[in-house]
Amino acid sequence: MGVTSFTQEFACPVAPARMFKALILDSHNLIPKLMPQSIKSVEIIQGDGGAGSINQINFPEGGHFKYLKHRIDALDKDNLVCKYTLVEGDVLGDKLESIAYEVKFEAAANGGCVCKMTSEYHTTSGDVEVREEEIKTGKERAMGMYKVVEAYLLENPHVYA
């Protein structure tokens, strides 16, 4: 098994605690409402939403993928950090065993935040190479989801306050 890591960060005008609540703590409710064309539902299939829980994300019929499962590895509400691992789903294909993520929201001087995300791609064998071009679509989808949530929070300043 090989491991390839990528890091990205972006600035956001929304306070870090609000982004964390929307994208991490309540994403199973919020994301399907904001993006029904991309995500049909998110179900907590094991646990209470905290560390050790498993969430299943179901995609709309007719799309490229059917579902995926994330395991919450660590959830630090005080420091606004979440670690989770994509452990199952057709999105992994035959090259990937899992993808581990760490997402952290830090306060920025302007009252907004900086979101830092690290992704570790665990391949099925050491011979498999993961190139950034191959994961570009997934990164673009994640950024699109972040931007949709950001816009919603800016339009609704009382939500997740």
C-alpha positions in Angstrom: 0.0 0.0 0.0 1.2 3.5 -0.9 0.2 6.8 0.6 0.0 10.1 -1.3 -0.9 13.4 0.5 -2.3 16.6 -0.8 -3.0 19.8 1.2 -5.1 22.7 0.2 -6.4 25.8 2.0 -8.8 28.6 1.2 -10.0 31.7 2.9 -13.7 32.2 3.7 -15.6 35.3 4.9 -17.7 33.2 7.4 -16.6 32.7 11.0 -14.9 29.4 11.6 -17.4 28.1 14.2 -20.3 28.6 11.7 -18.5 26.8 8.9 -17.6 23.9 11.2 -21.2 23.6 12.4 -22.6 23.7 8.9 -20.0 21.5 7.1 -19.1 19.1 9.8 -21.6 18.8 12.6 -24.8 19.3 10.6 -23.8 18.4 7.1 -26.0 15.3 7.1 -29.0 17.7 7.2 -27.8 20.7 5.4 -25.9 19.4 2.3 -28.8 17.3 0.8 -31.1 20.4 1.2 -28.6 22.8 -0.5 -27.4 20.4 -3.1 -30.1 17.8 -3.9 -28.9 17.5 -7.5 -25.5 16.2 -6.2 -26.3 14.5 -2.9 -29.6 12.6 -2.4 -29.1 11.9 1.4 -26.6 11.5 4.2 -27.4 8.9 6.8 -25.6 8.2 10.1 -25.6 4.4 9.9 -23.5 3.8 13.0 -22.9 5.9 16.1 -24.1 9.3 17.2 -22.2 11.5 14.7 -19.1 11.7 16.9 -15.8 9.7 16.6 -16.4 6.1 15.5 -19.6 7.0 13.6 -20.1 6.0 10.1 -22.0 8.2 7.6 -23.3 7.0 4.3 -23.7 9.5 1.5 -26.1 8.5 -1.2 -25.9 10.1 -4.6 -28.9 10.7 -7.0 -29.8 7.9 -9.4 -28.1 8.1 -12.8 -24.9 9.7 -11.5 -21.4 8.3 -11.7 -21.4 6.9 -8.2 -24.1 5.3 -5.9 -22.8 5.9 -2.4 -19.8 6.3 -0.1 -19.1 5.7 3.6 -17.1 7.9 5.9 -15.8 6.9 9.3 -15.4 9.8 11.8 -12.0 9.2 13.3 -11.7 12.3 15.5 -14.0 15.3 16.2 -12.6 18.2 18.1 -15.3 20.8 18.5 -13.2 23.1 20.6 -10.4 23.4 18.0 -12.8 23.0 15.0 -11.0 19.9 13.6 -12.5 16.8 12.1 -10.6 13.7 10.9 -12.5 11.2 8.8 -11.8 8.4 6.4 -13.6 7.4 3.2 -13.8 3.6 3.8 -16.2 2.3 1.3 -17.9 3.2 -2.0 -17.5 3.0 -5.8 -15.7 6.4 -5.8 -12.6 4.5 -4.5 -12.4 2.4 -7.7 -9.8 -0.4 -7.8 -6.8 1.8 -7.1 -7.7 3.2 -3.7 -8.2 1.4 -0.4 -9.2 4.5 1.5 -8.9 8.3 1.7 -8.1 9.9 5.1 -9.0 13.6 5.5 -8.3 16.2 8.1 -10.3 19.5 8.0 -9.5 22.4 10.2 -11.1 25.8 10.4 -8.9 28.6 11.8 -9.9 32.2 12.6 -8.8 34.9 10.1 -8.1 38.6 10.9 -11.1 39.7 8.9 -13.6 37.7 11.1 -13.8 34.9 8.6 -11.7 31.8 8.5 -9.1 29.8 6.7 -10.0 26.2 5.9 -7.1 23.8 5.8 -7.7 20.3 4.4 -5.2 17.4 4.1 -6.1 14.3 2.1 -4.1 11.1 2.3 -4.8 8.6 -0.5 -4.1 5.0 0.5 -3.6 2.9 -2.6 -4.3 -0.8 -2.9 -0.6 -1.4 -3.6 2.7 0.4 -3.6 2.8 0.2 -7.4 -0.2 2.5 -7.8 0.5 6.2 -8.2 -2.0 8.9 -7.4 -1.5 12.1 -9.4 -3.1 15.4 -8.6 -4.7 15.5 -12.0 -6.6 12.3 -11.1 -8.1 13.9 -8.0 -8.8 17.3 -9.4 -12.5 16.6 -10.0 -13.0 15.5 -6.4 -11.3 18.6 -5.1 -13.4 20.8 -7.4 -16.6 19.1 -6.1 -15.5 19.7 -2.5 -14.7 23.3 -3.2 -18.1 23.7 -4.9 -19.8 22.3 -1.8 -17.9 24.7 0.5 -18.8 27.6 -1.7 -22.5 26.7 -1.7 -22.5 26.5 2.1 -20.5 29.7 2.4 -23.1 31.5 0.2 -26.0 30.1 2.3 -24.4 31.2 5.5 -23.7 34.7 4.2 -27.3 35.0 3.0 -28.6 33.6 6.4 -26.4 35.2 9.1 -28.5 33.9 11.9 -28.1 30.2 10.9 -25.5 28.2 12.9 -24.6 31.4 14.8 
